[in-house]
Amino acid sequence: MYDRAKSMSLEEGNTNMFGPNKLPLHSNMPAIVTETGTNDLLAVLGVIGRWMQPQGQVQVLLNMMAFGMDPQVALNQLRFFVGDPLPPSNTYLDSLEYLNLEGGMDPSLVPHLEKRGHRCLDAASSPATIGTTWD
């Protein structure tokens, strides 16, 4: 069963408090990309994924816009997620030292990332982090 309101809160002052015109972070996050100057349509996309949602959107867009990948190739790239994937809603910003790496990333990157202050985690330990699948 899909629990659409799982990320919502009834706690007064919570940034994701239930109310009018609010959507939980795992709702679709649509984007339209147009060419500057001509407004020609370049892409329409959307990602889901709670805290990963804006990060995933940026990673896909960067792959397409900065690296010239077609949409499918951009989606197939390995991803990373900054933060603790499943904290209580009010502590996410306190967990930004975590860097969850999708399986398949070169393990030799980890010491370099940790030297820069990241606490590297294997995203496979929490499949909900990046949208991996279960058998």
N, CA, C and O of each residue as an XYZ file, in Angstrom:
540
protein
N       0.842     -1.172      0.000
C       0.000      0.000      0.000
C       0.896      1.246      0.000
O       1.920      1.290      0.680
N       0.495      2.230     -0.759
C       1.248      3.474     -0.879
C       0.726      4.477      0.141
O      -0.470      4.769      0.166
N       1.601      5.001      0.972
C       1.219      5.945      2.017
C       1.633      7.346      1.600
O       2.669      7.850      2.034
N       0.822      7.975      0.755
C       1.157      9.266      0.165
C       1.462     10.345      1.194
O       2.304     11.203      0.931
N       0.820     10.338      2.339
C       1.001     11.413      3.315
C       2.073     11.110      4.355
O       2.166     11.818      5.358
N       2.875     10.087      4.145
C       3.871      9.694      5.137
C       4.814     10.833      5.506
O       5.213     10.937      6.665
N       5.175     11.671      4.576
C       6.134     12.742      4.858
C       5.487     13.980      5.461
O       6.192     14.913      5.845
N       4.176     14.010      5.553
C       3.488     15.164      6.117
C       3.544     15.109      7.640
O       3.743     14.043      8.221
N       3.370     16.247      8.274
C       3.407     16.340      9.723
C       2.216     17.155     10.214
O       1.728     18.041      9.512
N       1.756     16.853     11.411
C       0.720     17.658     12.057
C       1.333     18.565     13.123
O       0.622     19.295     13.813
N       2.663     18.510     13.249
C       3.372     19.298     14.244
C       3.436     20.764     13.812
O       3.942     21.084     12.736
N       2.918     21.643     14.661
C       2.919     23.083     14.383
C       4.342     23.573     14.142
O       5.239     23.292     14.937
N       4.554     24.309     13.043
C       5.857     24.863     12.723
C       6.740     23.963     11.875
O       7.765     24.419     11.367
N       6.370     22.693     11.707
C       7.149     21.786     10.863
C       7.061     22.272      9.426
O       5.982     22.646      8.969
N       8.183     22.273      8.701
C       8.189     22.790      7.332
C       7.313     21.980      6.393
O       6.924     22.477      5.336
N       6.996     20.756      6.750
C       6.133     19.930      5.909
C       4.802     19.652      6.613
O       4.225     18.573      6.478
N       4.324     20.660      7.374
C       3.055     20.527      8.080
C       1.908     20.416      7.084
O       1.877     21.116      6.072
N       0.968     19.528      7.385
C      -0.204     19.335      6.540
C      -0.970     20.648      6.425
O      -1.158     21.352      7.418
N      -1.412     20.977      5.213
C      -2.179     22.189      5.009
C      -2.499     22.379      3.545
O      -2.091     21.572      2.710
N      -3.227     23.441      3.223
C      -3.585     23.691      1.828
C      -2.351     23.921      0.956
O      -1.363     24.508      1.398
N      -2.425     23.452     -0.277
C      -1.363     23.631     -1.277
C      -0.026     23.015     -0.878
O       1.024     23.477     -1.326
N      -0.050     21.994     -0.055
C       1.173     21.306      0.358
C       1.159     19.900     -0.228
O       0.112     19.254     -0.286
N       2.321     19.431     -0.660
C       2.475     18.060     -1.139
C       3.645     17.431     -0.405
O       4.639     18.108     -0.146
N       3.552     16.149     -0.063
C       4.692     15.513      0.587
C       5.874     15.443     -0.376
O       5.698     15.495     -1.593
N       7.065     15.327      0.175
C       8.269     15.341     -0.647
C       8.366     14.168     -1.609
O       9.152     14.228     -2.555
N       7.604     13.111     -1.406
C       7.675     12.001     -2.347
C       6.603     12.103     -3.427
O       6.384     11.145     -4.168
N       5.945     13.229     -3.527
C       5.040     13.479     -4.647
C       5.871     13.844     -5.870
O       7.056     14.153     -5.749
N       5.263     13.810     -7.030
C       5.978     14.144     -8.261
C       6.461     15.592     -8.235
O       5.756     16.482     -7.758
N       7.651     15.815     -8.743
C       8.232     17.159     -8.825
C       8.467     17.460    -10.303
O       9.556     17.197    -10.812
N       7.477     18.004    -11.000
C       7.609     18.208    -12.443
C       8.513     19.386    -12.792
O       8.645     20.342    -12.026
N       9.128     19.292    -13.961
C       9.961     20.384    -14.470
C       9.800     20.460    -15.981
O       9.658     19.441    -16.657
N       9.825     21.665    -16.490
C       9.832     21.907    -17.932
C      11.099     22.697    -18.223
O      11.378     23.703    -17.570
N      11.862     22.236    -19.204
C      13.109     22.900    -19.578
C      12.938     23.465    -20.981
O      12.559     22.748    -21.907
N      13.220     24.760    -21.131
C      13.110     25.409    -22.441
C      14.435     26.050    -22.820
O      15.278     26.322    -21.965
N      14.604     26.284    -24.106
C      15.804     26.943    -24.632
C      15.718     28.441    -24.335
O      14.700     29.076    -24.613
N      16.777     28.995    -23.777
C      16.822     30.434    -23.517
C      16.720     31.187    -24.839
O      17.385     30.832    -25.813
N      15.905     32.206    -24.873
C      15.772     33.030    -26.081
C      14.629     32.594    -26.971
O      13.822     33.424    -27.390
N      14.544     31.296    -27.271
C      13.491     30.826    -28.183
C      12.317     30.200    -27.451
O      11.230     30.070    -28.014
N      12.526     29.817    -26.213
C      11.532     29.095    -25.424
C      11.136     27.760    -26.042
O      10.084     27.216    -25.707
N      11.966     27.222    -26.943
C      11.704     25.889    -27.489
C      11.749     24.870    -26.357
O      12.614     24.936    -25.483
N      10.817     23.937    -26.380
C      10.745     22.900    -25.364
C      11.908     21.925    -25.531
O      12.105     21.365    -26.609
N      12.675     21.725    -24.463
C      13.797     20.792    -24.491
C      13.496     19.512    -23.725
O      13.912     18.429    -24.136
N      12.778     19.629    -22.616
C      12.508     18.444    -21.799
C      11.351     18.694    -20.851
O      11.111     19.818    -20.409
N      10.650     17.631    -20.556
C       9.639     17.600    -19.505
C       9.984     16.382    -18.663
O      10.075     15.272    -19.187
N      10.174     16.575    -17.379
C      10.531     15.447    -16.536
C       9.999     15.642    -15.138
O       9.544     16.727    -14.773
N      10.061     14.594    -14.370
C       9.664     14.646    -12.978
C      10.304     13.493    -12.246
O      10.477     12.409    -12.804
N      10.653     13.723    -11.006
C      11.222     12.665    -10.191
C      10.433     12.579     -8.895
O       9.740     13.521     -8.511
N      10.545     11.443     -8.230
C       9.946     11.274     -6.917
C      11.063     10.943     -5.946
O      12.177     10.644     -6.376
N      10.802     10.987     -4.671
C      11.830     10.528     -3.765
C      12.089     11.313     -2.500
O      13.245     11.381     -2.080
N      11.120     11.900     -1.874
C      11.253     12.577     -0.591
C      12.451     13.511     -0.605
O      12.477     14.438     -1.415
N      13.450     13.311      0.259
C      14.600     14.217      0.324
C      15.488     14.091     -0.904
O      16.225     15.020     -1.235
N      15.424     12.952     -1.583
C      16.226     12.748     -2.793
C      15.633     13.506     -3.975
O      16.321     13.743     -4.968
N      14.365     13.887     -3.875
C      13.630     14.484     -4.994
C      14.359     15.660     -5.646
O      14.644     15.581     -6.840
N      14.675     16.737     -4.941
C      15.355     17.853     -5.613
C      16.772     17.493     -6.042
O      17.255     17.975     -7.067
N      17.441     16.641     -5.258
C      18.802     16.245     -5.619
C      18.801     15.405     -6.892
O      19.648     15.597     -7.765
N      17.858     14.480     -6.997
C      17.752     13.651     -8.200
C      17.417     14.480     -9.423
O      17.957     14.253    -10.505
N      16.522     15.442     -9.247
C      16.143     16.319    -10.360
C      17.368     17.076    -10.878
O      17.589     17.150    -12.087
N      18.156     17.634     -9.969
C      19.349     18.388    -10.368
C      20.364     17.477    -11.053
O      20.973     17.872    -12.047
N      20.553     16.264    -10.534
C      21.524     15.353    -11.141
C      21.114     14.969    -12.563
O      21.957     14.931    -13.459
N      19.830     14.685    -12.777
C      19.356     14.346    -14.128
C      19.516     15.549    -15.059
O      20.006     15.405    -16.179
N      19.107     16.729    -14.601
C      19.227     17.928    -15.437
C      20.684     18.253    -15.765
O      20.994     18.610    -16.902
N      21.576     18.134    -14.789
C      22.999     18.379    -15.067
C      23.540     17.387    -16.091
O      24.290     17.763    -16.992
N      23.158     16.125    -15.951
C      23.615     15.128    -16.926
C      23.165     15.497    -18.339
O      23.912     15.319    -19.301
N      21.943     16.011    -18.456
C      21.419     16.376    -19.775
C      22.013     17.692    -20.271
O      22.475     17.773    -21.409
N      22.004     18.714    -19.431
C      22.376     20.053    -19.871
C      23.891     20.272    -19.896
O      24.415     20.836    -20.856
N      24.585     19.842    -18.871
C      26.028     20.095    -18.803
C      26.848     19.041    -19.541
O      27.904     19.340    -20.098
N      26.347     17.794    -19.538
C      27.131     16.708    -20.126
C      26.543     16.182    -21.429
O      27.079     15.235    -22.005
N      25.448     16.780    -21.905
C      24.883     16.447    -23.208
C      24.281     15.058    -23.333
O      24.184     14.528    -24.440
N      23.875     14.459    -22.225
C      23.294     13.114    -22.278
C      21.846     13.175    -22.723
O      21.141     14.144    -22.439
N      21.398     12.128    -23.427
C      19.973     12.056    -23.719
C      19.264     11.635    -22.427
O      19.916     11.138    -21.509
N      17.935     11.827    -22.340
C      17.231     11.572    -21.080
C      17.452     10.174    -20.505
O      17.650     10.039    -19.297
N      17.425      9.142    -21.327
C      17.588      7.790    -20.799
C      18.985      7.578    -20.229
O      19.135      6.988    -19.159
N      19.996      8.049    -20.928
C      21.371      7.922    -20.434
C      21.528      8.719    -19.137
O      22.186      8.259    -18.203
N      20.932      9.904    -19.076
C      21.002     10.733    -17.869
C      20.372     10.021    -16.676
O      20.902     10.077    -15.567
N      19.246      9.356    -16.901
C      18.573      8.622    -15.824
C      19.347      7.388    -15.387
O      19.253      6.977    -14.231
N      20.108      6.793    -16.295
C      20.839      5.564    -15.989
C      22.128      5.794    -15.203
O      22.739      4.830    -14.741
N      22.549      7.035    -15.042
C      23.807      7.316    -14.345
C      23.683      7.016    -12.856
O      22.607      7.136    -12.270
N      24.798      6.625    -12.259
C      24.829      6.399    -10.818
C      24.572      7.720    -10.107
O      24.985      8.784    -10.568
N      23.883      7.629     -8.978
C      23.501      8.837     -8.248
C      24.067      8.825     -6.836
O      24.563      7.806     -6.354
N      23.984      9.960     -6.195
C      24.360     10.088     -4.794
C      23.285     10.907     -4.104
O      22.532     11.639     -4.747
N      23.225     10.773     -2.799
C      22.218     11.479     -2.012
C      22.899     12.080     -0.793
O      23.578     11.370     -0.052
N      22.729     13.371     -0.578
C      23.300     14.052      0.576
C      22.274     14.046      1.700
O      21.144     14.499      1.515
N      22.665     13.533      2.868
C      21.794     13.530      4.036
C      21.385     12.140      4.464
O      21.584     11.167      3.736
N      20.810     12.054      5.654
C      20.271     10.804      6.182
C      18.945     10.563      5.483
O      18.063     11.419      5.547
N      18.770      9.416      4.809
C      17.574      9.224      3.995
C      16.270      9.108      4.766
O      15.215      9.425      4.218
N      16.304      8.670      6.003
C      15.050      8.424      6.711
C      15.006      9.057      8.098
O      14.598      8.397      9.053
N      15.413     10.312      8.234
C      15.346     10.936      9.555
C      13.933     11.439      9.828
O      13.120     11.563      8.911
N      13.648     11.725     11.093
C      12.416     12.481     11.334
C      12.510     13.786     10.544
O      13.602     14.337     10.405
N      11.416     14.278     10.038
C      11.415     15.438      9.141
C      12.191     16.634      9.671
O      12.801     17.364      8.891
N      12.179     16.847     10.979
C      12.804     18.056     11.514
C      14.311     17.925     11.727
O      14.937     18.892     12.161
N      14.925     16.761     11.440
C      16.363     16.620     11.656
C      17.142     16.432     10.362
O      18.358     16.245     10.414
N      16.496     16.473      9.213
C      17.207     16.247      7.951
C      18.389     17.199      7.795
O      19.478     16.769      7.413
N      18.196     18.471      8.079
C      19.264     19.457      7.894
C      20.438     19.222      8.833
O      21.530     19.742      8.604
N      20.220     18.438      9.890
C      21.308     18.096     10.804
C      22.110     16.897     10.312
O      23.061     16.486     10.976
N      21.748     16.327      9.164
C      22.389     15.096      8.699
C      23.125     15.279      7.374
O      23.371     14.302      6.667
N      23.473     16.496      7.036
C      24.039     16.765      5.716
C      25.472     16.272      5.529
O      26.011     16.356      4.425
N      26.099     15.758      6.595
C      27.448     15.212      6.418
C      27.426     13.832      5.757
O      28.457     13.361      5.275
N      26.255     13.179      5.731
C      26.143     11.854      5.113
C      26.116     11.972      3.593
O      25.477     12.867      3.040
N      26.809     11.067      2.934
C      26.801     10.994      1.481
C      26.524      9.541      1.103
O      27.386      8.675      1.257
N      25.317      9.284      0.610
C      24.895      7.946      0.211
C      25.260      7.739     -1.245
O      24.848      8.511     -2.111
N      26.031      6.699     -1.517
C      26.510      6.427     -2.872
C      25.789      5.216     -3.439
O      25.717      4.166     -2.800
N      25.260      5.370     -4.634
C      24.578      4.264     -5.288
C      25.588      3.175     -5.646
O      26.723      3.466     -6.024
N      25.159      1.918     -5.522
C      26.022      0.787     -5.846
C      26.611      0.922     -7.237
O      25.938      1.373     -8.164
N      27.868      0.532     -7.381
C      28.534      0.634     -8.670
C      29.513      1.788     -8.748
O      30.327      1.856     -9.669
N      29.436      2.708     -7.772
C      30.407      3.808     -7.768
C      31.781      3.250     -7.410
O      31.890      2.278     -6.662
N      32.803      3.857     -7.935
C      34.173      3.422     -7.700
C      34.510      3.558     -6.213
O      34.510      4.671     -5.688
N      34.800      2.436     -5.517
C      35.098      2.502     -4.082
C      36.330      3.342     -3.751
O      36.480      3.795     -2.617
N      37.212      3.554     -4.729
C      38.406      4.362     -4.452
C      38.057      5.836     -4.231
O      38.901      6.608     -3.776
N      36.812      6.234     -4.552
C      36.379      7.616     -4.302
C      36.134      7.875     -2.819
O      36.277      9.004     -2.350
N      35.763      6.827     -2.083
C      35.333      6.987     -0.689
C      36.385      7.670      0.183
O      36.039      8.631      0.871
N      37.653      7.235      0.201
C      38.626      7.930      1.064
C      38.774      9.418      0.732
O      38.959     10.238      1.632
N      38.693      9.763     -0.534
C      38.807     11.173     -0.933
C      37.602     11.975     -0.439
O      37.749     13.110      0.014
N      36.420     11.382     -0.529
C      35.212     12.059     -0.052
C      35.230     12.188      1.468
O      34.840     13.220      2.013
N      35.683     11.134      2.150
C      35.745     11.185      3.613
C      36.776     12.207      4.088
O      36.585     12.846      5.122
N      37.857     12.362      3.344
C      38.876     13.361      3.682
C      38.278     14.770      3.621
O      38.753     15.679      4.303
N      37.241     14.948      2.808
C      36.571     16.253      2.678
C      35.445     16.424      3.705
O      34.731     17.426      3.685
N      35.288     15.438      4.606
C      34.314     15.566      5.681
C      33.013     14.814      5.490
O      32.134     14.887      6.348
N      32.865     14.092      4.384
C      31.637     13.328      4.162
C      31.683     12.013      4.929
O      32.747     11.412      5.079
N      30.543     11.575      5.407
C      30.403     10.247      6.002
C      29.721      9.388      4.947
O      28.500      9.441      4.795
N      30.499      8.600      4.223
C      29.981      7.841      3.079
C      29.217      6.606      3.529
O      29.667      5.857      4.397
N      28.059      6.411      2.926
C      27.206      5.258      3.187
C      26.885      4.576      1.871
O      26.854      5.211      0.817
N      26.646      3.280      1.943
C      26.210      2.522      0.775
C      24.702      2.681      0.669
O      23.973      2.250      1.562
N      24.227      3.286     -0.398
C      22.790      3.528     -0.554
C      21.996      2.229     -0.571
O      20.795      2.245     -0.305
N      22.641      1.099     -0.879
C      21.932     -0.182     -0.893
C      21.448     -0.568      0.498
O      20.525     -1.372      0.627
N      22.061     -0.007      1.547
C      21.620     -0.320      2.905
C      20.263      0.300      3.208
O      19.619     -0.079      4.186
N      19.825      1.234      2.398
C      18.496      1.833      2.515
C      17.951      2.034      1.107
O      18.092      3.119      0.542
N      17.322      0.989      0.521
C      16.878      1.077     -0.871
C      15.976      2.266     -1.170
O      15.910      2.703     -2.319
N      15.288      2.797     -0.186
C      14.403      3.940     -0.423
C      15.186      5.210     -0.709
O      14.618      6.182     -1.207
N      16.481      5.221     -0.404
C      17.298      6.421     -0.561
C      17.298      6.945     -1.983
O      17.031      8.124     -2.215
N      17.596      6.070     -2.939
C      17.802      6.514     -4.313
C      16.812      5.869     -5.268
O      16.870      6.129     -6.470
N      15.931      5.060     -4.784
C      14.931      4.464     -5.667
C      15.376      3.156     -6.276
O      14.969      2.811     -7.386
N      16.206      2.426     -5.560
C      16.586      1.109     -6.043
C      15.404      0.163     -5.891
O      14.397      0.526     -5.283
N      15.512     -1.025     -6.426
C      14.395     -1.974     -6.372
C      14.741     -3.157     -5.492
O      15.913     -3.447     -5.251
N      13.733     -3.823     -5.024
C      13.904     -5.026     -4.225
C      13.515     -6.230     -5.055
O      12.673     -6.128     -5.947
N      14.133     -7.389     -4.764
C      13.753     -8.647     -5.430
C      12.482     -9.185     -4.806
O      11.989    -10.236     -5.218
